[in-house]
Amino acid sequence: MMQKLKLNHFLLIITFCLPRIIFSYDNAHFYRARLFFYEPRFEKEYLSSLDVSLANGSTCKGIGCNCCHDETCLLDICGCHNMQFLGKNVPDKDLSKETDVILHQLAQIPTMQDFARLSFTGEFKIWEVVFSFYQNFTRGFFLHVHAPFRKVELRSINFRDASDNIDENCANTTCPHFVSAHTYWKAFLNLFEEILQQHNLKFQKNVCCRGVGDVSLALGYTINYEEADYLDFVDATVKAGVILPTSKKRNEDLAFSIPVGYNGHTGFFGELDLALGIYDWATIGTNVNIKWFNRRYRTIRVKTAREQNSLIKLAKDTARIKHGGIYNVGTYFKADHFVAGLSFLVGYSYTTKKDDELDCFKNTCIDCQIASTDCARREWHMHTVHFWAEYDFTKEGNSIGPRVNAFYNYVAGGKRIFKTGVGGLGFGFDITWN
């Protein structure tokens, strides 16, 4: 009776504390390496587990749009920013103002290769604390609650003129548009921040967002099979759950703002973990995870011309958005307790996010097909290599088993992503109630 009462008290405490301390299942993001996925859950009735990880990473590099995994300046992952057509088809321009006149005149100049391009540099930093709580029930069923507190920051954002040189001495009679192009481009550079402000878009050298991520809840089933003829064990876990939109959203009036979660979208996910044990110490495992997201109305910055190629957009409208699905697959090799309680793991994972879908703009003059070609809403993918080591202090017969670990996740390649490796430390414990 006393044991059951203690268990009920523990679960009650966890229930009240989770909204404050847990992290979400939003693990896949373009701006940092995916953290290591989970091994199959241990099948033991009423086992409770809590893990906490502290991670940090930074980078000044991105990986762009081509197929060669070439590094770029951090904010050029969609290529150099084409400013010539920044104002094309933007509603409600006021040609009595100098800033909108410059935008209008730049868009009238005949297209020239690499004209009116800006390259944006900066440093990206992330700090992350991840809590993961498991509670087993009977017959292999369990509850999983997972989420992050995260701080993402862009520092020292700056831009340089990446255009080809324009011949200022070109005669008006032979190439008058060159002279006009040079004049309006220099005016644009001088008034760049004022042009953005005219359209309620703020440019800052430092951009920061912090807070809890998207809290997730999952129900799962696990099985540990140890009767195989040639294997030590076969473990399998399946989970399904919901990702709640609890995180801060992107600030659409701040250039280069980054959300800490999935920007207000509710998600649903399914996951499969499988592990095979051999030689009494080696484990080979795999993980498959799929996330789907709902459609919802959001006020966003919108691409208004096909020629536009920039993370900076002046037009703003309310649209119905379907966040692109996210697909993860990974594998790993683990040397399990090969020296006392010491384990080591190396793994690989591939992550891809599909295109966002836009429809139902409130402003009828916005072309939905053009808006949907926005590079910031296109597919991205990432290759990650995982390194992880843990020491398990669990002693036979003890009801509490503590452990500590260290990890590093390296971005080996990808497309339209920041090249941010993430490393850190973690600790956790299991509680056996029986």
C-alpha beads as a LAMMPS data file, in Angstrom:
LAMMPS data file: protein, C-alpha beads

434 atoms
433 bonds

1 atom types
1 bond types

-500.0 500.0 xlo xhi
-500.0 500.0 ylo yhi
-500.0 500.0 zlo zhi

Masses

1 110.0

Atoms # bond

1 1 1 0.000 0.000 0.000
2 1 1 2.798 2.401 0.945
3 1 1 4.660 1.588 -2.283
4 1 1 1.571 2.292 -4.382
5 1 1 1.046 5.581 -2.542
6 1 1 4.634 6.652 -3.250
7 1 1 4.198 5.803 -6.920
8 1 1 1.022 7.870 -7.145
9 1 1 2.732 10.815 -5.464
10 1 1 5.663 10.599 -7.870
11 1 1 3.402 10.544 -10.945
12 1 1 1.404 13.470 -9.553
13 1 1 4.570 15.524 -9.104
14 1 1 5.711 14.726 -12.640
15 1 1 2.304 15.686 -14.033
16 1 1 2.435 19.144 -12.436
17 1 1 6.099 19.762 -13.286
18 1 1 6.133 18.653 -16.921
19 1 1 4.711 21.870 -18.454
20 1 1 7.645 23.741 -16.898
21 1 1 10.556 21.393 -17.457
22 1 1 10.011 19.088 -20.410
23 1 1 11.188 19.534 -24.002
24 1 1 9.376 18.874 -27.213
25 1 1 9.866 16.287 -29.909
26 1 1 10.887 18.993 -32.391
27 1 1 14.326 17.531 -33.040
28 1 1 14.734 18.215 -36.774
29 1 1 15.584 21.801 -37.776
30 1 1 17.576 23.317 -40.641
31 1 1 19.707 25.391 -38.283
32 1 1 21.477 22.648 -36.286
33 1 1 22.453 18.993 -36.376
34 1 1 19.744 16.544 -35.447
35 1 1 20.262 15.199 -31.943
36 1 1 20.662 11.446 -31.535
37 1 1 17.457 9.445 -31.798
38 1 1 16.299 6.931 -29.223
39 1 1 17.044 3.268 -28.648
40 1 1 14.154 0.862 -28.029
41 1 1 12.515 1.264 -24.636
42 1 1 13.333 -1.295 -21.921
43 1 1 10.307 -3.449 -21.130
44 1 1 9.831 -3.461 -17.356
45 1 1 6.546 -2.781 -15.580
46 1 1 6.225 0.717 -14.057
47 1 1 9.846 1.649 -14.821
48 1 1 10.306 5.444 -14.767
49 1 1 13.126 7.230 -16.611
50 1 1 14.163 10.876 -16.736
51 1 1 16.994 12.190 -18.938
52 1 1 18.345 15.732 -19.209
53 1 1 20.729 16.892 -21.961
54 1 1 22.541 20.224 -22.253
55 1 1 23.722 21.070 -25.781
56 1 1 25.499 23.957 -27.460
57 1 1 26.701 24.767 -30.974
58 1 1 27.707 27.618 -33.266
59 1 1 28.662 28.244 -36.890
60 1 1 29.328 30.944 -39.472
61 1 1 28.720 28.597 -42.411
62 1 1 25.735 27.271 -44.296
63 1 1 25.225 24.702 -47.052
64 1 1 23.498 26.052 -50.132
65 1 1 21.127 24.837 -52.842
66 1 1 23.424 22.906 -55.167
67 1 1 24.131 19.192 -55.089
68 1 1 27.809 19.495 -54.099
69 1 1 27.288 20.292 -50.385
70 1 1 29.317 23.505 -50.911
71 1 1 29.647 25.777 -47.912
72 1 1 28.273 29.309 -48.140
73 1 1 28.059 32.386 -45.971
74 1 1 25.604 31.648 -43.154
75 1 1 22.577 33.490 -44.542
76 1 1 23.229 32.703 -48.225
77 1 1 21.795 29.178 -48.078
78 1 1 19.394 30.163 -50.880
79 1 1 22.168 31.876 -52.826
80 1 1 23.093 35.543 -52.926
81 1 1 20.073 37.744 -52.264
82 1 1 18.645 39.270 -55.448
83 1 1 17.634 42.817 -54.513
84 1 1 16.838 44.077 -58.010
85 1 1 13.280 42.761 -57.906
86 1 1 12.706 43.108 -54.165
87 1 1 9.864 45.574 -54.769
88 1 1 8.310 43.938 -57.847
89 1 1 4.545 43.339 -57.445
90 1 1 4.645 44.445 -53.792
91 1 1 1.198 45.936 -53.031
92 1 1 0.664 49.509 -51.862
93 1 1 3.983 51.024 -52.915
94 1 1 3.977 54.822 -52.673
95 1 1 5.897 56.343 -55.594
96 1 1 5.891 59.732 -53.905
97 1 1 8.519 58.318 -51.533
98 1 1 12.142 57.997 -52.548
99 1 1 12.482 54.484 -51.138
100 1 1 9.669 53.058 -53.273
101 1 1 10.882 54.965 -56.330
102 1 1 14.251 53.216 -56.002
103 1 1 12.549 49.818 -55.775
104 1 1 10.385 50.622 -58.803
105 1 1 13.280 51.842 -60.944
106 1 1 15.554 48.919 -60.088
107 1 1 12.850 46.497 -61.254
108 1 1 12.621 48.336 -64.623
109 1 1 16.306 47.855 -65.462
110 1 1 16.984 45.011 -67.926
111 1 1 18.141 41.863 -66.182
112 1 1 21.919 41.563 -65.869
113 1 1 23.720 38.544 -64.460
114 1 1 24.848 39.022 -60.841
115 1 1 23.538 42.589 -60.684
116 1 1 22.083 43.960 -57.416
117 1 1 23.150 41.030 -55.248
118 1 1 23.809 41.094 -51.510
119 1 1 25.623 38.472 -49.455
120 1 1 24.673 38.252 -45.754
121 1 1 27.085 36.970 -43.130
122 1 1 26.696 36.313 -39.419
123 1 1 27.230 33.835 -36.615
124 1 1 24.577 31.406 -35.430
125 1 1 24.532 30.133 -31.829
126 1 1 22.213 27.689 -30.103
127 1 1 21.848 26.646 -26.478
128 1 1 19.499 23.789 -25.698
129 1 1 18.335 21.859 -22.641
130 1 1 16.325 18.716 -23.362
131 1 1 14.233 16.751 -20.879
132 1 1 12.809 13.341 -21.753
133 1 1 10.500 11.427 -19.406
134 1 1 9.280 7.840 -19.810
135 1 1 6.722 6.013 -17.681
136 1 1 6.134 2.323 -18.299
137 1 1 2.807 0.666 -17.594
138 1 1 2.002 -3.035 -17.998
139 1 1 2.306 -5.381 -20.998
140 1 1 4.916 -3.217 -22.752
141 1 1 2.920 0.021 -22.958
142 1 1 4.435 3.355 -21.899
143 1 1 4.073 7.139 -21.987
144 1 1 6.807 9.416 -23.369
145 1 1 6.985 13.194 -22.835
146 1 1 9.778 15.043 -24.622
147 1 1 10.645 18.700 -25.333
148 1 1 13.415 21.416 -25.405
149 1 1 14.122 24.787 -23.862
150 1 1 16.058 26.502 -26.580
151 1 1 17.821 29.780 -27.301
152 1 1 18.698 30.550 -30.928
153 1 1 20.682 33.629 -31.808
154 1 1 22.082 35.290 -34.934
155 1 1 24.969 37.633 -34.158
156 1 1 26.886 40.239 -36.141
157 1 1 24.581 40.094 -39.174
158 1 1 26.089 42.135 -41.982
159 1 1 25.924 42.383 -45.746
160 1 1 28.275 43.155 -48.597
161 1 1 27.712 44.074 -52.219
162 1 1 28.155 40.857 -54.189
163 1 1 27.294 42.388 -57.568
164 1 1 29.594 42.397 -60.566
165 1 1 31.252 45.761 -61.086
166 1 1 29.268 48.194 -63.202
167 1 1 31.278 50.381 -65.528
168 1 1 30.566 53.920 -64.319
169 1 1 32.300 55.349 -67.394
170 1 1 30.026 53.571 -69.828
171 1 1 28.730 56.162 -72.303
172 1 1 25.034 57.005 -72.214
173 1 1 24.804 56.507 -75.949
174 1 1 26.050 52.919 -75.869
175 1 1 24.686 51.495 -72.641
176 1 1 22.470 53.984 -70.789
177 1 1 20.860 51.321 -68.595
178 1 1 24.282 50.555 -67.056
179 1 1 24.561 54.108 -65.783
180 1 1 20.993 54.051 -64.505
181 1 1 21.600 50.697 -62.846
182 1 1 24.670 51.987 -61.054
183 1 1 22.839 55.090 -59.830
184 1 1 19.819 53.300 -58.409
185 1 1 21.851 50.431 -56.947
186 1 1 24.079 52.837 -55.000
187 1 1 20.961 54.647 -53.790
188 1 1 19.482 51.318 -52.688
189 1 1 22.608 50.438 -50.687
190 1 1 22.591 53.838 -48.978
191 1 1 18.905 53.569 -48.027
192 1 1 18.680 49.800 -47.486
193 1 1 17.452 49.909 -43.888
194 1 1 15.038 52.767 -44.622
195 1 1 13.561 50.782 -47.517
196 1 1 12.873 47.863 -45.182
197 1 1 11.432 50.135 -42.487
198 1 1 9.081 51.669 -45.060
199 1 1 7.527 48.205 -45.325
200 1 1 7.530 47.580 -41.563
201 1 1 10.502 45.217 -41.711
202 1 1 13.291 45.801 -39.211
203 1 1 16.932 44.915 -39.816
204 1 1 19.060 44.228 -36.728
205 1 1 22.653 43.105 -36.310
206 1 1 21.618 40.641 -33.582
207 1 1 18.445 38.516 -33.557
208 1 1 17.526 36.271 -30.632
209 1 1 14.628 34.017 -29.662
210 1 1 14.366 31.839 -26.566
211 1 1 11.766 29.722 -24.828
212 1 1 10.230 26.275 -24.554
213 1 1 9.915 24.261 -27.732
214 1 1 6.876 22.342 -28.954
215 1 1 5.893 19.979 -26.135
216 1 1 5.172 16.428 -27.281
217 1 1 3.238 13.486 -25.882
218 1 1 3.511 9.929 -27.176
219 1 1 2.097 6.530 -26.355
220 1 1 4.195 3.518 -27.229
221 1 1 4.589 -0.220 -27.099
222 1 1 7.893 -2.049 -26.624
223 1 1 9.047 -5.649 -26.617
224 1 1 12.393 -7.180 -25.577
225 1 1 12.738 -10.637 -27.137
226 1 1 15.607 -12.767 -25.803
227 1 1 14.784 -16.225 -27.181
228 1 1 16.451 -15.812 -30.602
229 1 1 18.833 -18.617 -31.623
230 1 1 21.711 -16.540 -33.010
231 1 1 21.123 -13.167 -31.390
232 1 1 21.362 -11.984 -27.795
233 1 1 18.099 -10.092 -28.138
234 1 1 15.725 -8.346 -30.522
235 1 1 14.199 -5.131 -29.162
236 1 1 11.461 -3.181 -30.930
237 1 1 9.520 -0.052 -29.967
238 1 1 6.731 1.774 -31.785
239 1 1 5.444 5.209 -30.766
240 1 1 2.799 7.627 -31.979
241 1 1 2.004 11.051 -30.599
242 1 1 1.271 14.724 -31.006
243 1 1 3.529 17.785 -31.165
244 1 1 1.825 20.712 -29.448
245 1 1 2.438 24.272 -30.762
246 1 1 3.766 25.670 -27.467
247 1 1 6.839 27.521 -28.797
248 1 1 7.357 31.143 -29.826
249 1 1 6.685 31.894 -33.475
250 1 1 8.838 33.714 -35.974
251 1 1 8.681 37.519 -35.820
252 1 1 7.597 38.365 -39.372
253 1 1 8.567 42.023 -38.902
254 1 1 12.190 41.208 -38.054
255 1 1 14.572 40.159 -40.823
256 1 1 16.113 36.692 -40.311
257 1 1 13.936 35.856 -37.301
258 1 1 14.071 32.118 -36.455
259 1 1 11.363 30.259 -34.488
260 1 1 12.414 27.884 -31.702
261 1 1 9.844 25.271 -32.735
262 1 1 7.625 24.542 -35.730
263 1 1 6.178 28.064 -35.902
264 1 1 2.721 27.398 -34.488
265 1 1 1.897 24.186 -36.372
266 1 1 0.483 21.151 -34.607
267 1 1 2.241 17.945 -35.596
268 1 1 1.604 14.218 -35.443
269 1 1 4.347 11.618 -35.569
270 1 1 5.029 7.918 -35.725
271 1 1 8.315 6.228 -34.865
272 1 1 9.908 2.780 -35.005
273 1 1 13.069 1.800 -33.077
274 1 1 14.715 -1.575 -33.651
275 1 1 17.873 -3.058 -32.088
276 1 1 19.713 -6.381 -32.414
277 1 1 22.202 -7.608 -29.799
278 1 1 25.242 -9.744 -30.694
279 1 1 28.378 -11.059 -28.969
280 1 1 27.030 -10.092 -25.509
281 1 1 28.259 -6.484 -25.924
282 1 1 27.429 -5.143 -29.403
283 1 1 24.149 -3.589 -30.526
284 1 1 23.100 -2.629 -34.045
285 1 1 20.038 -0.424 -34.252
286 1 1 17.890 1.655 -36.548
287 1 1 15.283 4.392 -36.219
288 1 1 12.537 5.677 -38.525
289 1 1 10.515 8.775 -37.649
290 1 1 7.848 10.589 -39.666
291 1 1 6.123 13.876 -38.767
292 1 1 3.047 15.414 -40.380
293 1 1 1.679 18.908 -39.683
294 1 1 -1.695 20.592 -39.930
295 1 1 -2.806 23.501 -42.082
296 1 1 -3.326 26.812 -40.337
297 1 1 -3.673 30.500 -41.146
298 1 1 -0.607 32.655 -40.506
299 1 1 0.401 36.191 -41.434
300 1 1 3.723 35.835 -43.260
301 1 1 6.193 37.620 -45.505
302 1 1 5.462 36.660 -49.110
303 1 1 7.490 36.347 -52.302
304 1 1 5.777 38.421 -55.033
305 1 1 7.927 37.876 -58.153
306 1 1 9.609 34.828 -59.625
307 1 1 12.885 36.727 -59.931
308 1 1 13.045 37.302 -56.177
309 1 1 15.596 35.118 -54.419
310 1 1 16.071 36.304 -50.855
311 1 1 15.206 35.534 -47.255
312 1 1 14.093 39.195 -47.113
313 1 1 10.606 39.939 -48.468
314 1 1 8.601 43.165 -48.274
315 1 1 5.026 42.002 -48.927
316 1 1 2.975 40.644 -46.065
317 1 1 -0.250 38.681 -46.198
318 1 1 -2.330 36.071 -44.405
319 1 1 -2.221 32.624 -45.956
320 1 1 -3.226 29.089 -45.119
321 1 1 0.004 27.121 -44.681
322 1 1 0.700 23.418 -44.484
323 1 1 4.093 22.858 -42.905
324 1 1 6.124 20.344 -44.918
325 1 1 6.398 16.820 -43.516
326 1 1 9.689 15.755 -41.895
327 1 1 11.214 12.314 -42.444
328 1 1 14.126 10.842 -40.490
329 1 1 15.962 7.560 -40.840
330 1 1 19.054 6.533 -38.911
331 1 1 21.271 3.659 -37.882
332 1 1 23.916 3.112 -35.211
333 1 1 26.446 0.721 -33.718
334 1 1 26.805 0.586 -29.943
335 1 1 29.460 -1.068 -27.797
336 1 1 27.274 -1.693 -24.747
337 1 1 28.940 -1.853 -21.308
338 1 1 32.142 -3.083 -22.921
339 1 1 34.249 -1.772 -19.986
340 1 1 32.315 -1.920 -16.698
341 1 1 29.458 0.562 -17.154
342 1 1 31.022 2.375 -20.143
343 1 1 29.221 2.354 -23.511
344 1 1 30.115 4.019 -26.799
345 1 1 27.952 4.678 -29.854
346 1 1 28.470 5.968 -33.385
347 1 1 25.516 6.581 -35.686
348 1 1 24.259 8.242 -38.846
349 1 1 20.936 9.854 -39.673
350 1 1 19.337 11.420 -42.726
351 1 1 16.664 14.089 -42.301
352 1 1 14.557 15.801 -44.932
353 1 1 11.760 18.355 -44.747
354 1 1 9.375 18.645 -47.684
355 1 1 8.081 21.892 -49.236
356 1 1 5.527 23.995 -47.387
357 1 1 2.190 24.419 -49.160
358 1 1 0.541 27.858 -49.393
359 1 1 -3.016 28.695 -50.432
360 1 1 -5.975 30.969 -49.658
361 1 1 -4.259 34.372 -49.540
362 1 1 -6.489 37.146 -48.208
363 1 1 -4.915 39.659 -50.607
364 1 1 -6.164 38.509 -54.004
365 1 1 -3.332 40.254 -55.866
366 1 1 -0.766 37.865 -54.347
367 1 1 0.099 35.047 -56.752
368 1 1 -0.003 31.811 -54.754
369 1 1 2.086 29.870 -57.268
370 1 1 4.857 32.461 -57.137
371 1 1 4.720 32.656 -53.340
372 1 1 5.081 28.880 -53.125
373 1 1 8.460 29.030 -54.903
374 1 1 9.986 30.896 -51.959
375 1 1 13.347 29.254 -51.192
376 1 1 12.721 29.628 -47.449
377 1 1 9.753 27.225 -47.830
378 1 1 11.471 24.714 -50.088
379 1 1 12.687 21.250 -49.193
380 1 1 15.901 20.893 -47.192
381 1 1 17.873 17.854 -46.078
382 1 1 20.710 17.025 -43.690
383 1 1 23.245 14.242 -43.104
384 1 1 24.328 13.909 -39.465
385 1 1 26.985 11.748 -37.803
386 1 1 26.381 11.033 -34.101
387 1 1 28.975 10.285 -31.418
388 1 1 27.859 9.348 -27.918
389 1 1 29.449 7.857 -24.791
390 1 1 27.778 6.949 -21.489
391 1 1 28.712 5.565 -18.109
392 1 1 26.009 3.646 -16.268
393 1 1 26.339 3.629 -12.467
394 1 1 23.459 1.186 -11.928
395 1 1 24.180 -1.521 -9.347
396 1 1 22.353 -4.829 -9.241
397 1 1 19.584 -4.761 -6.655
398 1 1 19.344 -0.949 -6.490
399 1 1 16.005 0.679 -7.315
400 1 1 17.631 3.848 -8.754
401 1 1 20.136 3.668 -11.611
402 1 1 21.974 6.917 -12.474
403 1 1 24.000 7.548 -15.643
404 1 1 25.974 10.344 -17.350
405 1 1 26.856 10.839 -21.004
406 1 1 28.666 13.076 -23.483
407 1 1 27.767 13.521 -27.162
408 1 1 28.537 15.354 -30.382
409 1 1 26.443 15.596 -33.545
410 1 1 28.289 16.588 -36.735
411 1 1 26.654 17.942 -39.902
412 1 1 28.292 15.962 -42.721
413 1 1 26.313 17.500 -45.586
414 1 1 22.923 18.655 -46.781
415 1 1 21.021 21.321 -48.652
416 1 1 19.650 24.719 -47.504
417 1 1 20.852 24.309 -43.922
418 1 1 23.181 25.864 -41.346
419 1 1 26.278 23.760 -40.722
420 1 1 25.946 23.740 -36.926
421 1 1 27.515 20.872 -35.024
422 1 1 26.065 20.388 -31.543
423 1 1 27.757 18.820 -28.525
424 1 1 27.017 18.545 -24.848
425 1 1 26.528 16.538 -21.698
426 1 1 23.616 14.624 -20.244
427 1 1 22.520 12.816 -17.140
428 1 1 19.586 10.673 -16.171
429 1 1 18.246 7.921 -13.990
430 1 1 15.837 4.999 -13.957
431 1 1 13.546 4.194 -11.033
432 1 1 12.385 0.611 -10.538
433 1 1 9.227 0.647 -8.429
434 1 1 8.945 -3.143 -8.099

Bonds

1 1 1 2
2 1 2 3
3 1 3 4
4 1 4 5
5 1 5 6
6 1 6 7
7 1 7 8
8 1 8 9
9 1 9 10
10 1 10 11
11 1 11 12
12 1 12 13
13 1 13 14
14 1 14 15
15 1 15 16
16 1 16 17
17 1 17 18
18 1 18 19
19 1 19 20
20 1 20 21
21 1 21 22
22 1 22 23
23 1 23 24
24 1 24 25
25 1 25 26
26 1 26 27
27 1 27 28
28 1 28 29
29 1 29 30
30 1 30 31
31 1 31 32
32 1 32 33
33 1 33 34
34 1 34 35
35 1 35 36
36 1 36 37
37 1 37 38
38 1 38 39
39 1 39 40
40 1 40 41
41 1 41 42
42 1 42 43
43 1 43 44
44 1 44 45
45 1 45 46
46 1 46 47
47 1 47 48
48 1 48 49
49 1 49 50
50 1 50 51
51 1 51 52
52 1 52 53
53 1 53 54
54 1 54 55
55 1 55 56
56 1 56 57
57 1 57 58
58 1 58 59
59 1 59 60
60 1 60 61
61 1 61 62
62 1 62 63
63 1 63 64
64 1 64 65
65 1 65 66
66 1 66 67
67 1 67 68
68 1 68 69
69 1 69 70
70 1 70 71
71 1 71 72
72 1 72 73
73 1 73 74
74 1 74 75
75 1 75 76
76 1 76 77
77 1 77 78
78 1 78 79
79 1 79 80
80 1 80 81
81 1 81 82
82 1 82 83
83 1 83 84
84 1 84 85
85 1 85 86
86 1 86 87
87 1 87 88
88 1 88 89
89 1 89 90
90 1 90 91
91 1 91 92
92 1 92 93
93 1 93 94
94 1 94 95
95 1 95 96
96 1 96 97
97 1 97 98
98 1 98 99
99 1 99 100
100 1 100 101
101 1 101 102
102 1 102 103
103 1 103 104
104 1 104 105
105 1 105 106
106 1 106 107
107 1 107 108
108 1 108 109
109 1 109 110
110 1 110 111
111 1 111 112
112 1 112 113
113 1 113 114
114 1 114 115
115 1 115 116
116 1 116 117
117 1 117 118
118 1 118 119
119 1 119 120
120 1 120 121
121 1 121 122
122 1 122 123
123 1 123 124
124 1 124 125
125 1 125 126
126 1 126 127
127 1 127 128
128 1 128 129
129 1 129 130
130 1 130 131
131 1 131 132
132 1 132 133
133 1 133 134
134 1 134 135
135 1 135 136
136 1 136 137
137 1 137 138
138 1 138 139
139 1 139 140
140 1 140 141
141 1 141 142
142 1 142 143
143 1 143 144
144 1 144 145
145 1 145 146
146 1 146 147
147 1 147 148
148 1 148 149
149 1 149 150
150 1 150 151
151 1 151 152
152 1 152 153
153 1 153 154
154 1 154 155
155 1 155 156
156 1 156 157
157 1 157 158
158 1 158 159
159 1 159 160
160 1 160 161
161 1 161 162
162 1 162 163
163 1 163 164
164 1 164 165
165 1 165 166
166 1 166 167
167 1 167 168
168 1 168 169
169 1 169 170
170 1 170 171
171 1 171 172
172 1 172 173
173 1 173 174
174 1 174 175
175 1 175 176
176 1 176 177
177 1 177 178
178 1 178 179
179 1 179 180
180 1 180 181
181 1 181 182
182 1 182 183
183 1 183 184
184 1 184 185
185 1 185 186
186 1 186 187
187 1 187 188
188 1 188 189
189 1 189 190
190 1 190 191
191 1 191 192
192 1 192 193
193 1 193 194
194 1 194 195
195 1 195 196
196 1 196 197
197 1 197 198
198 1 198 199
199 1 199 200
200 1 200 201
201 1 201 202
202 1 202 203
203 1 203 204
204 1 204 205
205 1 205 206
206 1 206 207
207 1 207 208
208 1 208 209
209 1 209 210
210 1 210 211
211 1 211 212
212 1 212 213
213 1 213 214
214 1 214 215
215 1 215 216
216 1 216 217
217 1 217 218
218 1 218 219
219 1 219 220
220 1 220 221
221 1 221 222
222 1 222 223
223 1 223 224
224 1 224 225
225 1 225 226
226 1 226 227
227 1 227 228
228 1 228 229
229 1 229 230
230 1 230 231
231 1 231 232
232 1 232 233
233 1 233 234
234 1 234 235
235 1 235 236
236 1 236 237
237 1 237 238
238 1 238 239
239 1 239 240
240 1 240 241
241 1 241 242
242 1 242 243
243 1 243 244
244 1 244 245
245 1 245 246
246 1 246 247
247 1 247 248
248 1 248 249
249 1 249 250
250 1 250 251
251 1 251 252
252 1 252 253
253 1 253 254
254 1 254 255
255 1 255 256
256 1 256 257
257 1 257 258
258 1 258 259
259 1 259 260
260 1 260 261
261 1 261 262
262 1 262 263
263 1 263 264
264 1 264 265
265 1 265 266
266 1 266 267
267 1 267 268
268 1 268 269
269 1 269 270
270 1 270 271
271 1 271 272
272 1 272 273
273 1 273 274
274 1 274 275
275 1 275 276
276 1 276 277
277 1 277 278
278 1 278 279
279 1 279 280
280 1 280 281
281 1 281 282
282 1 282 283
283 1 283 284
284 1 284 285
285 1 285 286
286 1 286 287
287 1 287 288
288 1 288 289
289 1 289 290
290 1 290 291
291 1 291 292
292 1 292 293
293 1 293 294
294 1 294 295
295 1 295 296
296 1 296 297
297 1 297 298
298 1 298 299
299 1 299 300
300 1 300 301
301 1 301 302
302 1 302 303
303 1 303 304
304 1 304 305
305 1 305 306
306 1 306 307
307 1 307 308
308 1 308 309
309 1 309 310
310 1 310 311
311 1 311 312
312 1 312 313
313 1 313 314
314 1 314 315
315 1 315 316
316 1 316 317
317 1 317 318
318 1 318 319
319 1 319 320
320 1 320 321
321 1 321 322
322 1 322 323
323 1 323 324
324 1 324 325
325 1 325 326
326 1 326 327
327 1 327 328
328 1 328 329
329 1 329 330
330 1 330 331
331 1 331 332
332 1 332 333
333 1 333 334
334 1 334 335
335 1 335 336
336 1 336 337
337 1 337 338
338 1 338 339
339 1 339 340
340 1 340 341
341 1 341 342
342 1 342 343
343 1 343 344
344 1 344 345
345 1 345 346
346 1 346 347
347 1 347 348
348 1 348 349
349 1 349 350
350 1 350 351
351 1 351 352
352 1 352 353
353 1 353 354
354 1 354 355
355 1 355 356
356 1 356 357
357 1 357 358
358 1 358 359
359 1 359 360
360 1 360 361
361 1 361 362
362 1 362 363
363 1 363 364
364 1 364 365
365 1 365 366
366 1 366 367
367 1 367 368
368 1 368 369
369 1 369 370
370 1 370 371
371 1 371 372
372 1 372 373
373 1 373 374
374 1 374 375
375 1 375 376
376 1 376 377
377 1 377 378
378 1 378 379
379 1 379 380
380 1 380 381
381 1 381 382
382 1 382 383
383 1 383 384
384 1 384 385
385 1 385 386
386 1 386 387
387 1 387 388
388 1 388 389
389 1 389 390
390 1 390 391
391 1 391 392
392 1 392 393
393 1 393 394
394 1 394 395
395 1 395 396
396 1 396 397
397 1 397 398
398 1 398 399
399 1 399 400
400 1 400 401
401 1 401 402
402 1 402 403
403 1 403 404
404 1 404 405
405 1 405 406
406 1 406 407
407 1 407 408
408 1 408 409
409 1 409 410
410 1 410 411
411 1 411 412
412 1 412 413
413 1 413 414
414 1 414 415
415 1 415 416
416 1 416 417
417 1 417 418
418 1 418 419
419 1 419 420
420 1 420 421
421 1 421 422
422 1 422 423
423 1 423 424
424 1 424 425
425 1 425 426
426 1 426 427
427 1 427 428
428 1 428 429
429 1 429 430
430 1 430 431
431 1 431 432
432 1 432 433
433 1 433 434
